[in-house]
Amino acid sequence: MKLSDKTKAILKNFTEINQSLSFKKGKKIRTISPMQNILAEATIDEEIPSDFAIYDLPQFITTIDVLYKDPDIDITSEQYASIKEGKATRSKYFFSDPDVIISPPEKEMALPSEEVSFNLDETQVKKLIHSANILGLPDLSVVGEAGVVKVVTSDRRNDTSNDYTIVVGSTEHEFSFNFKMENIKLIKGSYQVSISKANLARFHNVAYNLTYFVALEPDSTYN
């Protein structure tokens, strides 16, 4: 099995959510944060031939990226992956016990309702993340007021906080769907965003066939 650059990018992104990963047979990979407030799932081009688990996913990806140029990963062994390149270079990387890894539930995740939906292009996503980093803003909110939907980075605990706002649509409702920026672990690209008043949001990246479900903060409101 060879991993495409696209799949490796997804796996690197998954390391920001959970340092471990249980791979399942098929084309779908899924992860969940230790706090279980972020779930990500992607459909990849490669066919995973059998179940296995990696405890230190960053180390596994670094091994593939740094020590090899075009590795072939053989997981026919139940105990370890054989990482090979040509006839001269290879590594043995042992699997983890899947029971020690925090993994998503088997049941597929879905939004219970969709109160607001909008698109964010790649530039908008970059600017929201950069604004939070540059201005030291810990919060991201999707706000409906005065007929528009806007995405705002701010510090909601500080009345004199700097902020950054992008208007992304129109609405007849008033709401404030709030997130912690530390839970926004998006890979680069454009997103289709849908949010439920049940305090759950979905961010879908079409280019990577990758979806994140992110829990909202409990003080979110919808009127």
MARBA-3410 file (N, C-alpha, C, O; in Angstrom, 1 decimal):
223
0.8,-1.2,0.0,0.0,0.0,0.0,0.9,1.2,0.0,1.8,1.4,0.9 ~ 0.7,2.1,-0.9,1.3,3.4,-1.0,0.3,4.5,-0.6,-0.8,4.5,-1.1 ~ 0.8,5.5,0.2,-0.1,6.6,0.6,0.2,7.8,-0.3,1.3,8.2,-0.5 ~ -0.9,8.3,-0.8,-0.8,9.6,-1.6,-0.5,10.8,-0.8,-0.6,10.7,0.5 ~ 0.0,11.8,-1.4,0.3,13.1,-0.6,-1.0,13.6,0.0,-1.0,14.1,1.1
-2.1,13.4,-0.7,-3.4,13.8,-0.1,-3.7,13.1,1.2,-4.2,13.7,2.2 ~ -3.6,11.8,1.2,-3.8,10.9,2.3,-2.9,11.3,3.5,-3.3,11.4,4.6 ~ -1.6,11.5,3.1,-0.7,11.9,4.2,-1.0,13.2,4.8,-0.8,13.4,6.0 ~ -1.5,14.2,4.0,-1.9,15.5,4.5,-3.1,15.3,5.5,-3.1,16.0,6.5 ~ -4.0,14.4,5.1,-5.2,14.2,6.0,-4.7,13.5,7.3,-5.1,13.9,8.4
-3.8,12.6,7.3,-3.3,11.9,8.5,-2.5,12.9,9.4,-2.6,12.9,10.6 ~ -1.7,13.8,8.7,-1.0,14.8,9.5,-2.1,15.8,10.2,-1.9,16.1,11.4 ~ -3.1,16.1,9.5,-4.2,16.9,10.1,-4.8,16.1,11.3,-5.2,16.7,12.3 ~ -5.0,14.8,11.1,-5.7,14.0,12.2,-4.8,14.0,13.5,-5.3,13.9,14.6 ~ -3.5,14.2,13.3,-2.6,14.2,14.5,-2.9,15.4,15.4,-2.6,15.3,16.6
-3.5,16.4,14.8,-3.8,17.6,15.6,-5.1,17.3,16.5,-5.3,18.1,17.4 ~ -5.8,16.3,16.1,-7.1,16.0,16.8,-6.8,14.9,17.8,-7.3,14.9,19.0 ~ -6.1,13.9,17.4,-5.7,12.7,18.3,-4.4,12.2,17.8,-4.2,12.0,16.7 ~ -3.5,11.9,18.8,-2.2,11.4,18.5,-2.2,9.9,18.1,-1.2,9.4,17.6 ~ -3.3,9.2,18.2,-3.4,7.8,17.9,-4.5,7.6,16.9,-5.4,8.5,16.8
-4.5,6.5,16.2,-5.5,6.3,15.2,-5.7,4.8,15.0,-4.8,4.0,14.8 ~ -7.0,4.3,15.0,-7.3,3.0,14.6,-7.8,3.0,13.1,-8.8,3.6,12.8 ~ -7.1,2.3,12.3,-7.4,2.2,10.9,-8.4,1.0,10.7,-8.2,-0.1,11.4 ~ -9.4,1.1,9.9,-10.4,0.1,9.6,-10.3,-0.3,8.2,-10.0,0.5,7.3 ~ -10.6,-1.6,7.9,-10.6,-2.1,6.5,-11.5,-1.3,5.7,-12.7,-1.0,6.1
-11.0,-0.9,4.5,-11.9,-0.1,3.6,-11.2,1.2,3.2,-10.0,1.3,3.3 ~ -12.0,2.2,2.8,-11.5,3.5,2.3,-11.7,4.7,3.3,-11.4,5.8,3.0 ~ -12.3,4.4,4.4,-12.7,5.5,5.3,-11.7,5.5,6.5,-11.5,4.4,7.1 ~ -11.2,6.7,6.9,-10.5,6.8,8.1,-11.2,7.8,9.0,-11.7,8.8,8.5 ~ -11.2,7.6,10.3,-12.0,8.4,11.2,-11.2,8.6,12.5,-10.4,7.7,13.0
-11.3,9.7,13.1,-10.6,10.0,14.4,-11.5,10.9,15.3,-12.5,11.5,14.8 ~ -11.3,10.9,16.6,-12.0,11.7,17.5,-11.1,12.2,18.6,-10.1,11.5,19.0 ~ -11.3,13.4,19.0,-10.4,14.0,20.0,-10.6,13.3,21.4,-11.6,12.8,21.6 ~ -9.6,13.4,22.3,-9.7,12.8,23.6,-10.9,13.3,24.4,-11.5,12.6,25.2 ~ -11.2,14.6,24.2,-12.4,15.2,24.8,-13.7,14.9,24.1,-14.8,15.2,24.6
-13.6,14.2,23.0,-14.7,13.8,22.2,-15.6,14.9,21.7,-16.8,14.8,21.6 ~ -15.0,16.1,21.5,-15.7,17.3,21.0,-15.4,17.6,19.5,-15.9,18.5,19.0 ~ -14.5,16.8,18.9,-14.1,16.9,17.5,-14.1,15.5,16.9,-13.4,14.6,17.4 ~ -14.8,15.3,15.9,-14.8,14.0,15.1,-14.5,14.4,13.7,-15.1,15.2,13.1 ~ -13.5,13.6,13.1,-13.2,13.9,11.7,-13.2,12.5,10.9,-12.8,11.5,11.5
-13.7,12.6,9.7,-13.8,11.4,8.9,-13.5,11.8,7.4,-13.9,12.8,6.9 ~ -12.8,10.9,6.8,-12.4,11.1,5.4,-12.4,9.8,4.6,-12.2,8.8,5.1 ~ -12.8,9.9,3.3,-12.7,8.8,2.4,-11.5,9.0,1.5,-11.3,10.0,0.8 ~ -10.6,8.1,1.6,-9.3,8.2,0.9,-9.3,7.3,-0.4,-10.2,6.5,-0.6 ~ -8.3,7.5,-1.2,-8.2,6.8,-2.5,-7.7,5.3,-2.2,-8.1,4.4,-3.0
-6.9,5.1,-1.2,-6.3,3.8,-0.9,-7.3,2.9,-0.3,-8.2,3.3,0.4 ~ -7.1,1.6,-0.5,-7.9,0.6,0.1,-7.1,0.0,1.3,-6.1,-0.6,1.0 ~ -7.6,0.2,2.5,-6.9,-0.4,3.7,-7.3,-1.9,3.7,-8.5,-2.1,3.9 ~ -6.3,-2.8,3.7,-6.7,-4.2,3.5,-7.2,-4.9,4.8,-7.8,-5.9,4.8 ~ -6.8,-4.3,6.0,-7.2,-4.9,7.2,-7.1,-3.9,8.4,-6.5,-2.8,8.2
-7.7,-4.2,9.5,-7.7,-3.3,10.7,-6.3,-3.3,11.3,-5.7,-4.4,11.4 ~ -5.9,-2.2,11.8,-4.7,-2.1,12.6,-4.7,-0.7,13.3,-5.5,0.2,13.0 ~ -3.9,-0.6,14.3,-3.9,0.7,15.1,-2.5,1.2,15.3,-1.5,0.4,15.5 ~ -2.4,2.5,15.2,-1.1,3.2,15.5,-1.2,4.1,16.7,-2.1,5.0,16.7 ~ -0.3,3.9,17.7,-0.4,4.7,18.9,0.2,6.0,18.7,-0.4,7.0,19.2
1.3,6.1,18.1,2.0,7.4,17.9,1.9,7.8,16.4,2.9,7.6,15.7 ~ 0.8,8.4,16.0,0.6,8.7,14.6,1.6,9.7,14.1,2.1,9.5,12.9 ~ 2.0,10.8,14.8,3.0,11.7,14.3,4.3,11.0,14.0,5.0,11.3,13.0 ~ 4.7,10.1,14.9,6.0,9.3,14.7,5.9,8.5,13.4,6.8,8.4,12.6 ~ 4.8,7.8,13.2,4.6,6.9,12.1,4.6,7.7,10.8,5.3,7.3,9.8
4.0,8.9,10.7,4.0,9.7,9.5,5.4,10.3,9.3,5.8,10.4,8.1 ~ 6.1,10.7,10.3,7.4,11.2,10.2,8.4,10.1,9.7,9.2,10.4,8.8 ~ 8.2,8.9,10.1,9.0,7.8,9.6,8.8,7.7,8.1,9.8,7.5,7.4 ~ 7.6,7.7,7.7,7.3,7.6,6.2,7.9,8.7,5.4,8.5,8.6,4.4 ~ 7.7,9.9,6.0,8.1,11.2,5.2,9.6,11.4,5.2,10.1,11.8,4.2
10.2,11.2,6.3,11.7,11.6,6.5,12.6,10.5,6.0,13.6,10.7,5.4 ~ 12.3,9.2,6.4,13.2,8.1,6.1,13.0,7.5,4.7,13.9,6.8,4.3 ~ 11.9,7.9,4.1,11.6,7.2,2.8,11.2,8.3,1.8,10.6,9.3,2.1 ~ 11.4,8.0,0.5,11.0,8.9,-0.6,9.7,8.4,-1.2,8.7,9.2,-1.4 ~ 9.6,7.1,-1.4,8.4,6.5,-2.0,8.2,5.1,-1.4,8.3,4.1,-2.0
7.7,5.1,-0.1,7.6,3.8,0.6,6.4,3.0,0.2,5.4,3.5,-0.2 ~ 6.5,1.7,0.4,5.4,0.8,0.2,5.2,0.2,1.6,6.1,-0.3,2.3 ~ 3.9,0.3,2.1,3.6,-0.2,3.4,2.8,-1.5,3.4,1.7,-1.6,2.8 ~ 3.4,-2.5,4.0,2.8,-3.8,3.9,2.3,-4.1,5.3,3.0,-4.1,6.3 ~ 1.0,-4.4,5.5,0.4,-4.6,6.8,-0.2,-6.0,6.8,-1.2,-6.3,7.5
0.4,-7.0,6.1,-0.1,-8.3,6.1,0.1,-9.0,7.5,-0.6,-9.9,7.9 ~ 1.1,-8.6,8.2,1.4,-9.1,9.5,0.4,-8.5,10.5,-0.1,-7.4,10.3 ~ 0.0,-9.3,11.5,-1.0,-8.8,12.5,-0.3,-8.0,13.6,-0.9,-7.4,14.4 ~ 1.1,-8.0,13.6,1.8,-7.3,14.6,2.5,-6.0,14.2,2.6,-5.1,15.1 ~ 2.8,-5.9,13.0,3.6,-4.7,12.6,3.4,-4.4,11.1,3.0,-5.3,10.3
3.7,-3.2,10.8,3.8,-2.7,9.3,5.2,-2.9,8.9,6.2,-2.5,9.6 ~ 5.4,-3.4,7.7,6.7,-3.4,7.0,6.7,-2.3,6.0,6.0,-2.2,5.0 ~ 7.6,-1.3,6.3,7.7,-0.1,5.4,9.0,-0.4,4.6,10.1,-0.5,5.1 ~ 8.8,-0.4,3.3,9.9,-0.8,2.3,10.1,0.2,1.2,9.1,0.9,0.8 ~ 11.3,0.3,0.8,11.6,1.1,-0.4,12.7,0.3,-1.2,13.8,0.2,-0.7
12.4,-0.2,-2.4,13.4,-1.0,-3.1,13.7,-2.3,-2.3,12.9,-2.8,-1.6 ~ 14.9,-2.8,-2.6,15.3,-4.0,-1.9,16.2,-3.8,-0.7,16.5,-4.7,0.0 ~ 16.7,-2.5,-0.5,17.7,-2.3,0.5,17.2,-1.6,1.8,17.8,-1.8,2.8 ~ 16.1,-1.0,1.7,15.6,-0.1,2.9,14.3,-0.6,3.4,13.4,-0.8,2.6 ~ 14.2,-0.8,4.7,12.9,-1.2,5.3,12.9,-0.9,6.8,13.9,-0.8,7.4
11.7,-0.8,7.3,11.5,-0.6,8.7,10.4,-1.5,9.2,9.5,-1.9,8.4 ~ 10.4,-1.9,10.4,9.4,-2.6,11.1,8.7,-1.7,12.1,9.4,-1.3,13.0 ~ 7.4,-1.4,11.9,6.7,-0.5,12.8,5.6,-1.3,13.5,4.6,-1.6,12.8 ~ 5.7,-1.4,14.8,4.7,-2.3,15.5,3.4,-1.6,15.7,3.3,-0.4,16.0 ~ 2.3,-2.3,15.6,1.0,-1.8,15.8,0.7,-1.7,17.3,1.4,-2.3,18.2
-0.4,-1.0,17.6,-0.8,-0.8,19.0,-2.0,-1.7,19.3,-2.7,-2.1,18.4 ~ -2.3,-1.9,20.6,-3.5,-2.5,21.0,-4.6,-1.5,20.7,-4.6,-0.5,21.3 ~ -5.6,-1.8,19.9,-6.7,-0.8,19.6,-7.5,-0.4,20.8,-8.1,0.6,20.9 ~ -7.5,-1.3,21.9,-8.2,-1.0,23.1,-7.7,0.2,23.9,-8.4,0.8,24.7 ~ -6.4,0.6,23.6,-5.8,1.7,24.4,-6.0,3.0,23.6,-5.6,4.1,24.1
-6.7,3.0,22.5,-6.8,4.2,21.6,-8.3,4.7,21.7,-9.2,3.9,21.6 ~ -8.4,6.0,21.9,-9.8,6.6,21.9,-10.2,6.7,20.4,-9.6,7.4,19.6 ~ -11.3,6.0,20.1,-11.7,5.9,18.7,-13.2,6.3,18.6,-13.9,6.3,19.6 ~ -13.6,6.8,17.4,-15.0,7.2,17.2,-16.0,6.1,17.4,-15.6,4.9,17.2 ~ -17.2,6.3,17.7,-18.2,5.3,17.8,-18.4,4.7,16.4,-18.2,5.5,15.4
-18.9,3.5,16.3,-19.1,2.9,15.0,-20.3,3.6,14.2,-20.2,3.6,13.0 ~ -21.2,4.1,15.0,-22.4,4.7,14.3,-21.9,6.0,13.6,-21.2,6.8,14.1 ~ -22.4,6.2,12.4,-22.1,7.4,11.6,-22.7,8.6,12.3,-23.8,8.6,12.8 ~ -21.9,9.7,12.2,-22.3,11.0,12.8,-23.2,11.7,11.8,-22.9,11.7,10.6 ~ -24.2,12.4,12.3,-25.0,13.3,11.4,-25.6,14.4,12.2,-25.8,14.3,13.5
-25.9,15.5,11.6,-26.5,16.7,12.3,-27.9,16.4,12.5,-28.6,15.9,11.6 ~ -28.4,16.6,13.7,-29.8,16.4,14.0,-30.8,17.4,13.3,-31.9,17.2,13.1 ~ -30.2,18.6,13.0,-30.9,19.6,12.3,-29.9,20.6,11.6,-28.7,20.5,12.0 ~ -30.4,21.5,10.7,-29.5,22.4,10.1,-30.2,23.8,10.1,-31.0,24.1,9.3 ~ -29.8,24.6,11.1,-30.4,25.9,11.3,-29.7,27.0,10.4,-30.4,27.9,10.0
-28.4,26.8,10.1,-27.7,27.8,9.2,-26.7,27.0,8.4,-26.0,26.1,8.9 ~ -26.6,27.4,7.1,-25.6,26.8,6.3,-24.9,27.9,5.4,-25.6,28.9,5.0 ~ -23.6,27.8,5.2,-22.9,28.8,4.3,-21.6,28.2,3.9,-21.2,27.1,4.3 ~ -21.0,28.9,3.0,-19.7,28.4,2.4,-18.6,29.4,2.9,-18.8,30.6,3.0 ~ -17.4,28.8,3.1,-16.2,29.6,3.4,-15.1,29.2,2.4,-14.8,28.0,2.2
-14.6,30.2,1.6,-13.5,29.8,0.7,-12.2,29.7,1.4,-12.1,30.1,2.6 ~ -11.2,29.2,0.7,-9.9,29.0,1.4,-9.3,30.2,1.9,-8.7,30.2,3.0 ~ -9.4,31.3,1.2,-8.9,32.6,1.7,-9.6,33.1,3.0,-8.9,33.5,3.9 ~ -10.9,32.9,3.0,-11.6,33.3,4.3,-11.2,32.4,5.4,-11.0,32.9,6.5 ~ -11.0,31.1,5.2,-10.6,30.3,6.3,-9.2,30.7,6.8,-9.0,30.8,8.0
-8.3,31.0,5.9,-7.0,31.4,6.3,-7.0,32.7,7.1,-6.3,32.8,8.1 ~ -7.8,33.6,6.7,-7.9,34.9,7.3,-8.5,34.8,8.7,-8.1,35.5,9.7 ~ -9.5,33.9,8.9,-10.1,33.7,10.2,-9.0,33.1,11.2,-8.9,33.5,12.3 ~ -8.3,32.1,10.7,-7.3,31.5,11.5,-6.1,32.5,11.8,-5.7,32.5,12.9 ~ -5.7,33.2,10.8,-4.6,34.2,11.0,-5.1,35.3,12.0,-4.3,35.7,12.8
-6.3,35.8,11.8,-6.8,36.8,12.7,-6.7,36.4,14.2,-6.4,37.1,15.1 ~ -7.1,35.1,14.4,-7.1,34.6,15.8,-5.7,34.5,16.3,-5.4,34.8,17.5 ~ -4.8,34.1,15.5,-3.4,34.0,15.9,-2.7,35.3,16.1,-2.0,35.5,17.1 ~ -2.9,36.2,15.1,-2.3,37.6,15.2,-2.8,38.4,16.4,-2.0,39.0,17.1 ~ -4.1,38.3,16.6,-4.7,39.2,17.6,-4.9,38.5,18.9,-5.4,39.0,19.9
-4.5,37.2,19.0,-4.7,36.4,20.2,-6.1,36.2,20.6,-6.5,36.4,21.8 ~ -6.9,35.8,19.7,-8.4,35.7,19.9,-8.8,34.2,20.1,-8.5,33.4,19.1 ~ -9.3,33.8,21.2,-9.6,32.4,21.5,-10.9,31.9,21.0,-11.1,30.7,21.0 ~ -11.8,32.8,20.5,-13.1,32.3,20.2,-13.5,32.6,18.7,-13.0,33.5,18.1 ~ -14.3,31.7,18.2,-14.9,31.9,16.9,-16.4,31.8,17.0,-16.9,30.8,17.6
-17.2,32.7,16.5,-18.6,32.7,16.6,-19.3,32.9,15.2,-18.8,33.7,14.4 ~ -20.4,32.1,15.0,-21.2,32.4,13.8,-22.4,33.1,14.3,-23.2,32.5,15.1 ~ -22.6,34.3,13.9,-23.6,35.2,14.5,-24.7,35.6,13.4,-24.3,36.0,12.3 ~ -25.9,35.5,13.8,-27.0,36.0,13.0,-27.6,37.2,13.7,-28.2,37.1,14.7 ~ -27.5,38.4,13.0,-28.2,39.6,13.5,-28.3,40.6,12.4,-27.5,40.6,11.5
-29.3,41.4,12.5,-29.5,42.5,11.6,-29.6,42.0,10.1,-29.2,42.7,9.2 ~ -30.1,40.7,10.0,-30.4,40.2,8.7,-29.2,39.5,8.0,-29.3,39.0,6.9 ~ -28.0,39.5,8.7,-26.9,38.9,8.0,-26.3,37.8,8.9,-26.5,37.7,10.1 ~ -25.5,36.9,8.3,-24.8,35.8,9.0,-23.3,36.2,8.9,-22.8,36.5,7.8 ~ -22.6,36.3,10.0,-21.2,36.7,10.0,-20.4,35.7,10.9,-20.9,35.2,11.9
-19.2,35.5,10.5,-18.2,34.7,11.2,-17.3,35.7,11.9,-16.6,36.5,11.2 ~ -17.1,35.5,13.2,-16.3,36.5,14.0,-15.3,35.8,14.9,-15.6,34.8,15.5 ~ -14.1,36.2,14.8,-13.1,35.8,15.8,-13.0,36.9,16.8,-12.9,38.1,16.5 ~ -12.9,36.5,18.1,-12.9,37.5,19.2,-12.5,36.8,20.5,-12.2,35.6,20.5 ~ -12.5,37.6,21.6,-12.4,37.1,22.9,-13.7,37.5,23.6,-13.8,38.6,24.1
-14.6,36.5,23.7,-15.9,36.8,24.2,-16.0,37.2,25.7,-17.0,37.7,26.1 ~ -14.9,36.9,26.4,-14.8,37.3,27.8,-14.3,38.7,28.0,-14.3,39.2,29.2 ~ -13.9,39.3,27.0,-13.4,40.7,27.1,-14.2,41.7,26.3,-14.3,41.6,25.1 ~ -14.9,42.6,27.0,-15.8,43.6,26.3,-15.0,44.5,25.4,-15.6,45.1,24.5 ~ -13.7,44.7,25.6,-12.9,45.6,24.7,-12.0,44.8,23.8,-11.0,45.3,23.3
-12.4,43.5,23.5,-11.6,42.7,22.6,-11.6,43.2,21.2,-12.5,43.7,20.7 ~ -10.4,43.0,20.6,-10.3,43.2,19.1,-11.1,42.1,18.5,-11.3,41.0,19.1 ~ -11.5,42.2,17.3,-12.2,41.1,16.6,-12.0,41.2,15.1,-11.4,42.2,14.6 ~ -12.4,40.2,14.4,-12.3,40.2,12.9,-13.6,39.5,12.4,-14.0,38.5,12.9 ~ -14.2,40.1,11.4,-15.6,39.7,11.0,-15.6,39.5,9.4,-15.1,40.3,8.7
-16.3,38.4,9.0,-16.5,38.2,7.6,-18.0,37.9,7.5,-18.6,37.0,8.2 ~ -18.7,38.6,6.6,-20.2,38.4,6.4,-20.3,37.3,5.3,-19.6,37.3,4.3 ~ -21.1,36.2,5.6,-21.1,35.0,4.8,-22.5,34.7,4.2,-22.7,33.8,3.5 ~ -23.5,35.5,4.6,-24.9,35.2,4.2,-25.9,36.1,4.8,-25.6,37.0,5.5 ~ -27.2,35.7,4.6,-28.3,36.4,5.1,-29.1,35.5,6.0,-29.1,34.3,5.8
-29.9,36.1,6.9,-30.8,35.3,7.8,-32.0,36.1,8.3,-31.9,37.3,8.4 ~ -33.0,35.4,8.7,-34.1,36.1,9.3,-34.1,35.8,10.8,-35.0,36.3,11.6 ~ -33.1,35.0,11.3,-33.1,34.6,12.7,-31.9,35.3,13.4,-31.0,35.9,12.8 ~ -32.0,35.2,14.7,-30.9,35.7,15.6,-30.2,34.5,16.3,-30.9,33.7,16.9 ~ -28.9,34.5,16.3,-28.3,33.4,16.9,-26.8,33.7,17.2,-26.3,34.7,16.6
-26.2,33.0,18.0,-24.8,33.1,18.3,-24.3,31.7,18.5,-24.4,31.1,19.6 ~ -23.7,31.1,17.5,-23.1,29.7,17.6,-21.6,29.9,17.9,-20.9,30.4,17.1 ~ -21.2,29.4,19.1,-19.8,29.7,19.5,-18.9,28.5,19.6,-19.3,27.4,20.0 ~ -17.7,28.7,19.2,-16.6,27.7,19.2,-15.4,28.2,19.9,-15.2,29.4,20.0 ~ -14.6,27.3,20.4,-13.2,27.7,20.8,-12.3,27.5,19.6,-12.4,26.4,18.9
-11.5,28.4,19.3,-10.5,28.3,18.2,-9.7,27.1,18.3,-9.3,26.5,17.3 ~ -9.4,26.6,19.5,-8.5,25.5,19.7,-9.2,24.2,19.1,-8.5,23.2,19.0 ~ -10.5,24.3,18.9,-11.2,23.1,18.4,-11.4,23.2,16.9,-12.0,22.3,16.3 ~ -10.9,24.2,16.2,-11.0,24.4,14.8,-9.7,23.9,14.2,-8.7,24.6,14.1 ~ -9.7,22.6,13.8,-8.5,21.9,13.3,-8.6,21.7,11.8,-8.3,20.6,11.4
-9.0,22.6,11.0,-9.3,22.4,9.6,-8.1,22.3,8.8,-7.1,23.1,8.9 ~ -8.1,21.4,7.9,-7.1,21.3,6.8,-7.3,22.4,5.8,-8.4,23.0,5.8 ~ -6.3,22.8,5.1,-6.4,23.9,4.2,-7.5,23.6,3.1,-7.8,22.5,2.8 ~ -8.2,24.7,2.7,-9.2,24.5,1.6,-10.5,25.3,1.9,-10.6,26.0,2.9 ~ -11.5,25.0,1.1,-12.8,25.7,1.2,-13.8,24.7,1.9,-13.6,23.5,1.9
-14.8,25.3,2.5,-15.7,24.5,3.4,-17.1,24.8,3.2,-17.5,26.0,2.9 ~ -18.0,23.8,3.2,-19.4,23.9,3.3,-19.7,23.7,4.8,-19.4,22.6,5.4 ~ -20.3,24.7,5.4,-20.5,24.7,6.9,-22.0,24.6,7.2,-22.8,25.4,6.6 ~ -22.4,23.7,8.1,-23.8,23.6,8.5,-23.8,23.5,10.0,-22.9,22.8,10.6 ~ -24.7,24.2,10.7,-24.8,24.2,12.2,-26.2,23.9,12.7,-27.1,24.4,12.1
-26.2,23.1,13.7,-27.5,22.7,14.3,-27.6,23.4,15.7,-26.6,23.6,16.4 ~ -28.9,23.8,16.0,-29.1,24.4,17.3,-28.9,23.4,18.4,-28.9,23.8,19.6 ~ -28.7,22.1,18.1,-28.4,21.1,19.1,-26.9,21.2,19.5,-26.3,20.2,20.0 ~ -26.2,22.3,19.1,-24.8,22.5,19.5,-23.8,21.6,18.8,-22.9,21.1,19.4 ~ -24.0,21.4,17.5,-23.1,20.6,16.7,-23.0,21.2,15.3,-24.0,21.6,14.7
-21.8,21.3,14.8,-21.5,21.9,13.5,-20.8,20.9,12.6,-20.0,20.0,13.1 ~ -21.0,21.0,11.3,-20.3,20.2,10.3,-19.6,21.0,9.4,-20.1,22.0,8.8 ~ -18.3,20.8,9.2,-17.4,21.5,8.2,-17.0,20.4,7.2,-16.3,19.5,7.5 ~ -17.4,20.6,5.9,-17.1,19.6,4.9,-16.2,20.2,3.8,-16.5,21.3,3.2 ~ -15.0,19.6,3.6,-14.0,20.0,2.6,-14.2,19.0,1.4,-13.8,17.8,1.5
-14.7,19.5,0.3,-15.0,18.7,-0.8,-13.7,18.2,-1.5,-13.7,17.0,-1.8 ~ -12.7,19.0,-1.6,-11.5,18.6,-2.3,-10.8,17.4,-1.6,-10.2,16.6,-2.3 ~ -10.9,17.3,-0.3,-10.2,16.2,0.5,-11.3,15.1,0.8,-10.9,14.1,1.4 ~ -12.5,15.3,0.5,-13.6,14.4,0.9,-13.5,14.2,2.4,-13.5,13.0,2.9 ~ -13.4,15.2,3.2,-13.1,15.2,4.6,-14.2,16.1,5.3,-14.5,17.2,4.9
-14.7,15.5,6.4,-15.7,16.2,7.2,-15.3,16.2,8.7,-14.9,15.2,9.2 ~ -15.5,17.4,9.3,-15.3,17.5,10.7,-16.7,17.8,11.4,-17.5,18.6,10.9 ~ -17.0,17.1,12.5,-18.1,17.5,13.4,-17.5,18.1,14.6,-16.7,17.5,15.3 ~ -17.9,19.3,14.9,-17.3,20.1,16.1,-18.4,20.5,17.0,-19.4,21.1,16.6 ~ -18.2,20.2,18.3,-19.2,20.6,19.3,-19.1,22.1,19.6,-18.0,22.7,19.6
-20.3,22.8,19.7,-20.3,24.2,20.0,-20.2,24.4,21.5,-20.3,23.4,22.3 ~ -19.9,25.6,21.9,-19.8,25.9,23.4,-21.3,25.9,23.9,-22.2,26.3,23.2 ~ -21.4,25.6,25.2,-22.8,25.4,25.7,-23.6,26.8,25.8,-24.8,26.7,26.0 ~ -22.9,27.9,25.8,-23.6,29.2,25.8,-24.1,29.7,24.5,-24.5,30.8,24.3 ~ -24.0,28.8,23.4,-24.6,29.2,22.1,-26.1,29.4,22.2,-26.7,28.7,23.0
-26.6,30.3,21.4,-28.0,30.6,21.4,-28.6,30.6,20.1,-27.9,30.9,19.1 ~ -29.9,30.3,20.0,-30.7,30.4,18.7,-32.1,30.8,19.0,-32.8,30.2,19.8 ~ -32.5,31.9,18.4,-33.9,32.4,18.6,-34.6,32.5,17.2,-35.8,32.9,17.2
END
